[in-house]
């Protein structure tokens, strides 16, 4: 084997070894491929959540089409950030995985939980597979409805990122009332982890 061939193979395997899942997705790029999610995509960037999502190694985003995001125009950017963070799940769930839930229901952790400001079950969502096979989401706060339904999958890159199209926001009124006037920010521990991941990407 020639020295040039050996060198080429070395760099090939070295680059493969250094490759990490966190480099493999960009939520802005994923959503930009479908104009139906242009407003949702813009909101993620405006609130700074896009960079937070991209810094994660595994994530699920519950995305809304343009005709379902009209409520965001009537509230502050901080409120928008809180509501959107409730629709970002800190693990990978595609439709197949959700329909395979052992008990057909589960409580999942959202990005809002990592702000350190959530009370009780506010930072969690309930997902349930109904008898007809439909997948429904809702806040895990007691008394909340399962009022958001999965329509289809927008994109999935197992087991890094899954983007699921839902028909509407789930109810967050009580959570927003408790949050009113406060500044959304990640806990120091979470922020340190994100900064570490960003540094590795660079």
N, C-alpha and C positions, 0 to 999 in steps of 0.2 A: 504494500500500500504506500502511495506517495505521501510526502510530508504535507503537501497542499490538501490532499484528500483527508488526511488525519486531522488537520487543523479545522477543516470545514465541519467534520463530524463532531469535533470537540465543541465548537460554538453552537451547533445544533442542539446537542444534548444539554449543554450548559444553559441555553436559553429555555429549554423545556423544563429543566429543573428549577430555574428561578421563577418561572411563571406561577402566579397565584390566582385563585378564583376571584379575588377582589378586583383584579384588573379586567375581568371579563365582561363587565356590563356598565352601561351608562343609561340611566332612566330617561334622560332628556333625548338621547339618540333613539331609544326604543320607542318612545311615544311620538316622536317627530315623524315616524314612518306611517302614522295614521292620523290624518287631519281631524278626525272625529274627536280626538283627545287633545287638541291644540290648546284649549283654554285651561284644562287641567294641568297640562305640561307647563304652561306659563306660570300658573299658580305655584307649582312646586319650586320653580326657579325663583320667583318673587319672594317666597317665604324662606328660602334657603334650605328647604327640605331636600331638594334634588341632590345637593352635595352630600348631605347626611346619608341619604339612601345609597349613593354611590360608594360611600366609605364602608358600607357593610359587606360582609362576606356572604350572608344569606338573608334574603328579604322577600316579602310579598307585598305588593302594592294593589290596593283595591281602587281601581281607576274609574272615573266618571266621564261619560261622553259630554260633549259641549252642551247638549240640551238639558243636562242634569246639574249644572254648576251655577245656575242663576242666583242661588242664595248667597254665594260668596261676594257678590257685588254690594250687598247690604250690610256688611260687617267689616270690622277693622282687619288689618293684615295679621295682627296677633291672634285674633279669633280664628281667622282662616288657617293659621299655622296649627292651632290647637286641634281644630276639626280635621284637618288633613292628616295630622300625626296619628289620629285615632284610626285612620284607614291605612296605616302602614304596619304590617305585622312582622315581628322580629324572628322570622323563620321562613323556610321555603314550603309553600303549599300550592301545588297545582290542583286542577280539578280531580285528577286521578287520586292524589293523596288524600284530598278532602273526602271523597266518596269512600275511601278505604278506612276512615276513622272507626276504630273498634266499637265504640258505643254510639256512633252516628252523631256525636256532639262533642264539643271540646271548648275550653276557655283558652284563648290565645293572647299573648302579650303584644302590646302595640308600642310604637315609638313614644307615645305620650307618657307611658308608664316610666320611661327612662328619664323624663324631665324631673322626676323626684317630687312633683307637685300634685300628682293624682291622688285622690282620696278613695279609700275603699277599693271598689272594683272598677273605678273610672278608667284606668289604664289598660283594661282588658276588653276583649270582644268575645261574644258567644257565636260559635258557628255550628249550625245544625243541618244535617241532611234529612230532608223531609221524606215521607213515605213514597212520594211520587218521583224522588230522585233529585228534586231541586235543592240547591245549596243556599241557605239563608244566613245572613249576618245581622248582628245587633249588638248594642252595648251590653256589657256584662253587669251593668248596674241593675240591682233588683227592680223588677217591674217594667224593664225595658222590653220593647217589641223586637221580634226578628223581622225587621221591616225592609231589609236590603237583600236583594237576590242576585246571585251570580248569573250573568247572561252568557258569557263565554270567556275564553282565554285570549288575551291580547298578545302575550309573549311568555315564553318560559325557557330558561336556561338552567336545567337541573345541575346541581342543586343550589344554585346561586340566587337567581331572581325569578319570580313569577309575577306577572301582571294580569290581574283578573278584572274583567269589565263587570261592574255592578250597576243595577238600574237606578239607585238613588242612595243618598247619604242615609246612614242610620241615625236615629234620634240622639242628639247630643245637647239638648237644651239645658238640662240640669248641670251637665259638666261645664258648659260655657258660663252659666250663672255663677258657679263656684269660682271659675277662673277669671271672671271679669276684672279688668284693670291690672292684672298681673302680667309680668313679662315671661314669655315662654323661653326657657333655656334648658339645655341638657345638664344633668348632674355632672359635677367635676369628674367623677370616675368614668362616665360615658364619654365626656368630652376628651379626656386624656386618651381613651382608647381610639377615638376617631382620629385624633391628631397623629397617633402612632401609625395608624393604617394609611393616612394621607402621606406621611413621611416615607413609608415603605413603597408607595406607588411612585413617588418621585425618584 
